[in-house]
Amino acid sequence: MTDKRIANLAKTLVNYCVSVREKDRVGIIAQPPATPLLQEVLREVLRSGGYPYLLPYSVPLPTPAYEGLAQIFHEEANPDQLMHEDVFWKTLNEDFEVRIFIQSEYNTQSLSDIPPEKLKIRRQAYKNINDTYFKRMSTGDLRRVSTLFPTQAYADDAGMTLTEFEDYVYSTTFSDCDDPVSEWNRIRDEQQSLVDWLNGKKEVRVVGPNVDMTLSIDGRIFINSDGKQNMPSGEIFTGPVEDSAQGWVRFTHPAILSGREVEGVELHFENGRVTKASAKKNEEYLFTMLDLDEGSRHLGEFAIGTNKKINRFIKKILFDEKIGGTIHMALGKGYPITGSQNQSAIHWDMICDMREGGQILVDGELFYDSGQFMV
């Protein structure tokens, strides 16, 4: 018998997050461990009148999702094969009305031994597709949501038993509630008051034990992330003016990209660009990604996590960037919906805890102090 929490999550994804309509083409990207959730999502898509397409691929590096195939691909592929665009992935991101992505990895470290240069080439291969994806998402032409189905690999990374991790996932998505959508509507309303207050503001100053930075948000828009595109969610975010970042930040949690953990990242910015960087672990990988392209040393996003149910670091950015009491900044590609113009083949979120004295001042007024909003 299906876990009620799985059925609730499927209903939230299909009916709230992407609002599947009759005749929508719905790309459902999943891996075999997610079969229980995939079955319920399929059921809800059909009930909504959509056309489901089941695609066993993962993002942001489209590779076969079955055990070990992603690793073999990156080990054996030559540069021409690495640069080859997948026609199915291209069609999904350019033509479909809806995309539902369910993360459910067997092995979160499968690409950790792949040379950074190969990962760099693969990311560059999908830049045009990703640019289209970001543009269509910002205009509403593509309704998409990403979520996660609990696996033992994720539980191990989080330092939990599988049962504990399942409880965490279903709690943070409100799937353990009778009416998850009402909870997301509540979060939307709470965050909207913050977004409304920020409207028209010009400058953000972030100070604390691990950060001293100034960013311009002049003409930029803060977005209320209320579960429509990520499940779970709980953040407000914008794209800083590209040449405005000044100062430094030390990220308090490992920055993870393509299964590679970079610990102790510290970045220094001048005129919006990273001019100095260091890391305590995997520093070489950090520099490879910083040098990926012109936009990879600039910020595409500044965000504040608001979800108090997300209260621990589990090495999954889908969750971790929403930890209540943290901020995160993303190197690389910005979201056009915020006004960001930064272009890059990466969007790499990095998290800084603010609960030990971190403050955010907006146009000189205290907006946030030690994880709490002051307005």
C-alpha positions in Angstrom: 0.0 0.0 0.0 1.4 3.4 -1.0 2.7 5.6 1.8 0.2 8.4 2.2 3.1 10.9 2.4 4.2 9.8 -1.1 0.7 10.3 -2.5 0.5 13.7 -0.9 3.9 14.8 -2.4 2.8 13.7 -5.8 -0.5 15.6 -5.6 1.5 18.7 -4.4 3.9 18.4 -7.3 1.3 18.0 -10.1 -1.5 20.1 -8.8 0.2 22.9 -6.9 3.8 23.2 -8.1 3.3 22.9 -11.9 -0.5 22.9 -12.2 -0.7 20.3 -15.0 -3.5 21.1 -17.4 -5.2 19.1 -20.1 -3.0 18.3 -23.0 0.2 19.5 -21.3 3.3 17.6 -22.3 4.9 16.6 -19.0 8.5 15.4 -18.9 9.0 13.3 -15.8 12.7 12.8 -15.1 13.4 10.1 -12.5 15.7 7.2 -11.6 14.6 3.7 -10.6 14.7 4.2 -6.8 12.0 6.8 -7.2 9.4 4.3 -8.6 6.9 4.7 -5.8 6.7 8.5 -6.3 6.9 8.2 -10.0 3.9 5.9 -10.0 1.8 8.5 -8.0 3.0 11.4 -10.2 2.0 9.5 -13.3 -1.4 8.8 -11.8 -1.9 12.5 -11.0 -0.7 13.7 -14.4 -3.1 11.4 -16.1 -6.0 12.5 -13.9 -5.2 16.1 -14.8 -5.4 15.3 -18.6 -1.6 15.7 -19.3 0.5 13.7 -21.6 3.3 12.1 -19.5 6.8 11.3 -20.9 9.0 9.2 -18.6 12.6 10.1 -19.1 15.4 8.3 -17.0 17.8 11.2 -17.1 19.4 13.5 -14.4 20.5 17.1 -14.4 22.5 19.3 -14.8 24.7 16.8 -16.6 22.2 14.7 -18.7 23.5 11.1 -18.5 21.8 7.8 -18.1 20.4 7.4 -14.6 21.0 3.7 -14.1 23.7 2.5 -11.7 27.2 3.3 -12.9 26.3 4.6 -16.4 27.0 8.3 -15.6 30.5 7.3 -14.4 31.2 5.2 -17.4 30.1 7.9 -19.8 32.4 10.6 -18.2 35.3 8.1 -18.0 35.1 6.9 -21.6 33.7 9.9 -23.6 36.0 11.8 -25.8 35.7 15.6 -26.1 33.4 15.4 -29.1 31.1 13.0 -27.3 31.2 15.2 -24.2 30.1 18.2 -26.3 27.3 16.4 -28.0 23.8 17.7 -27.1 21.2 15.1 -26.2 18.2 15.7 -28.6 15.7 14.4 -26.1 16.9 16.8 -23.4 16.9 19.6 -25.9 13.3 18.9 -26.9 12.2 18.7 -23.3 13.6 22.0 -22.2 12.7 23.9 -25.4 9.3 22.5 -26.3 7.5 20.8 -23.4 5.0 22.8 -21.2 5.9 21.0 -17.9 9.1 19.4 -16.4 9.1 17.4 -13.1 12.5 16.3 -11.9 12.8 13.7 -9.1 16.3 13.2 -7.7 16.8 9.7 -6.4 20.5 8.7 -6.8 22.0 5.4 -5.9 25.5 6.9 -5.5 26.0 10.6 -4.8 29.8 10.3 -5.4 29.7 8.6 -8.8 31.4 11.6 -10.5 33.8 12.5 -7.7 36.8 11.0 -9.5 36.1 12.4 -12.9 38.7 15.0 -14.0 37.4 18.5 -13.5 38.2 19.4 -17.1 35.8 16.7 -18.4 33.0 18.0 -16.2 33.8 21.5 -17.5 33.4 20.4 -21.1 30.1 18.7 -20.3 28.7 21.8 -18.7 29.7 23.9 -21.6 27.9 21.6 -24.0 24.6 22.3 -22.3 24.9 26.0 -21.9 22.5 26.9 -24.8 19.9 24.4 -23.6 20.2 25.7 -20.1 19.9 29.3 -21.3 16.7 28.4 -23.0 15.5 26.6 -19.9 16.1 29.6 -17.6 14.4 32.0 -20.1 11.3 29.8 -20.5 11.1 29.2 -16.8 11.3 33.0 -16.1 8.5 33.8 -18.7 6.3 31.0 -17.5 6.4 29.1 -20.8 8.0 26.1 -18.9 6.5 25.1 -15.6 9.0 23.0 -13.7 9.6 21.6 -10.3 12.5 19.7 -8.7 12.1 17.4 -5.8 13.8 14.4 -4.1 12.8 10.9 -3.3 14.6 9.4 -0.2 17.4 6.9 -0.9 19.9 5.2 1.3 22.7 7.2 -0.4 21.1 10.5 0.6 20.5 9.2 4.1 24.1 8.2 4.4 25.3 11.7 3.2 23.0 13.3 5.8 24.2 11.1 8.6 20.7 9.6 9.1 19.0 6.3 8.9 16.8 5.9 5.9 13.7 6.1 8.1 14.9 9.3 9.7 15.7 10.8 6.3 12.3 9.8 4.9 10.7 11.6 7.9 12.8 14.7 7.2 11.9 14.9 3.5 8.2 14.4 4.1 8.2 16.9 7.0 10.0 19.6 5.1 7.7 19.2 2.1 4.6 19.1 4.4 3.7 15.8 2.9 3.0 14.5 6.4 0.2 17.0 6.7 -3.5 16.5 5.7 -3.3 19.7 3.6 0.2 20.4 2.3 -0.9 23.1 -0.1 -2.4 25.2 2.7 1.0 25.2 4.4 2.7 26.4 1.2 0.1 29.1 0.8 1.0 30.3 4.3 4.7 30.4 3.5 3.9 32.3 0.3 2.0 34.9 2.2 4.7 35.3 4.9 7.5 35.6 2.3 5.5 38.0 0.1 5.5 40.6 2.9 9.3 40.5 2.8 9.5 40.7 -0.9 7.0 43.7 -0.9 9.2 45.5 1.6 12.3 45.0 -0.5 10.7 46.3 -3.7 12.5 49.4 -4.9 15.4 49.1 -2.5 18.9 49.8 -3.9 21.7 48.3 -1.7 22.3 45.3 0.5 25.1 45.2 3.1 25.8 41.7 4.6 28.1 41.7 7.7 29.0 39.0 10.3 31.6 36.6 11.5 31.9 35.1 8.0 31.0 37.9 5.6 31.4 41.6 4.8 29.9 42.4 1.5 28.0 45.1 -0.3 25.7 44.3 -3.3 23.5 46.5 -5.5 19.9 45.4 -6.1 19.0 48.6 -7.9 16.4 47.7 -10.5 16.4 44.1 -9.5 13.4 42.0 -8.3 13.2 39.7 -5.3 11.4 36.4 -6.0 9.1 34.6 -3.5 10.1 31.0 -3.7 7.0 29.3 -2.3 7.3 25.7 -3.6 6.2 26.3 -7.1 9.6 25.4 -8.7 11.4 23.6 -5.9 9.9 21.2 -3.4 10.7 21.8 -0.6 11.3 25.5 -0.8 11.3 28.5 1.5 13.6 31.4 0.3 13.6 34.8 -1.2 16.2 35.6 -3.9 17.4 38.1 -6.5 20.2 38.6 -9.0 22.6 41.3 -7.8 23.8 43.9 -10.3 26.7 42.1 -12.0 29.5 44.6 -11.3 28.4 45.5 -7.8 29.7 42.8 -5.3 32.4 44.2 -3.1 34.0 42.5 -0.1 34.4 38.9 1.0 32.5 35.9 2.2 33.5 32.6 3.9 31.0 29.8 3.2 30.3 27.8 6.3 29.1 24.6 4.6 30.8 22.6 1.8 29.9 23.8 -1.7 28.9 20.8 -3.7 28.8 20.6 -7.5 28.5 17.3 -9.6 29.2 15.3 -6.4 32.4 17.2 -5.7 32.6 18.8 -2.2 34.7 21.9 -1.9 35.2 22.8 1.8 36.1 26.1 3.4 35.4 28.3 0.3 36.4 31.9 0.8 35.8 34.4 -2.0 36.9 38.1 -2.4 35.0 40.3 -4.8 36.0 43.6 -6.5 33.6 45.3 -8.9 31.4 42.2 -8.9 34.1 39.7 -9.9 35.9 37.1 -7.8 39.5 38.3 -7.6 40.8 36.0 -4.9 39.6 32.6 -3.8 40.7 29.7 -1.6 39.4 26.4 -0.2 40.5 23.9 2.4 39.5 20.9 0.2 39.3 20.5 -3.6 40.7 24.0 -4.3 41.7 22.9 -7.8 38.1 22.1 -8.6 37.0 25.5 -7.3 39.4 27.2 -9.7 38.4 25.1 -12.6 34.8 26.1 -12.2 35.7 29.8 -11.5 37.5 29.8 -14.9 34.7 28.0 -16.7 33.6 31.1 -18.6 33.3 34.9 -18.3 30.2 34.7 -16.0 31.5 32.1 -13.6 33.3 34.6 -11.4 30.3 36.8 -11.0 27.2 36.3 -8.8 24.0 35.2 -10.4 22.0 35.0 -7.2 21.7 36.4 -3.6 19.2 34.6 -1.4 17.9 34.2 2.1 16.7 30.8 3.4 13.4 30.9 5.4 12.3 27.4 6.0 12.6 26.6 9.7 11.7 22.9 9.1 14.9 22.7 7.1 17.3 22.9 10.0 20.3 20.8 9.2 22.9 20.4 6.4 22.3 17.2 4.5 24.5 17.8 1.4 21.6 18.3 -0.9 21.4 21.9 -2.2 17.7 21.5 -2.9 17.2 21.5 0.8 20.3 23.1 2.3 19.9 26.5 0.5 16.5 26.9 2.3 17.9 26.4 5.8 16.2 29.0 8.0 18.9 31.4 9.3 21.3 31.1 6.3 22.0 33.1 3.1 23.4 31.7 -0.1 25.1 33.1 -3.1 25.4 31.5 -6.5 28.3 31.9 -8.8 27.4 31.9 -12.5 24.0 31.9 -14.3 21.4 34.3 -12.9 17.6 34.0 -13.2 16.3 36.5 -15.9 13.1 36.9 -13.9 15.1 38.8 -11.2 16.7 41.1 -13.8 20.0 39.3 -13.7 22.0 39.4 -16.9 24.9 37.1 -15.8 25.5 34.3 -18.3 27.4 31.1 -17.4 27.3 27.3 -17.8 27.2 26.9 -14.0 24.9 28.0 -11.2 26.7 27.1 -8.1 25.0 27.8 -4.8 27.1 28.3 -1.7 25.8 28.6 1.9 26.7 30.9 4.8 25.2 30.5 8.2 24.0 33.9 9.7 22.7 32.7 13.1 25.8 33.7 15.0 25.5 37.4 14.7 25.1 37.9 10.9 23.2 41.0 9.8 21.7 42.3 6.6 21.1 46.0 6.1 19.1 47.3 3.2 19.6 50.9 2.3 21.1 51.3 5.7 18.1 49.8 7.6 18.4 46.6 9.6 16.4 44.0 7.7 17.8 40.8 9.3 19.7 39.9 12.4 21.1 36.5 13.5 18.6 34.5 11.4 15.6 36.7 12.2 13.8 39.2 10.0 13.4 42.6 11.6 10.7 44.1 9.5 
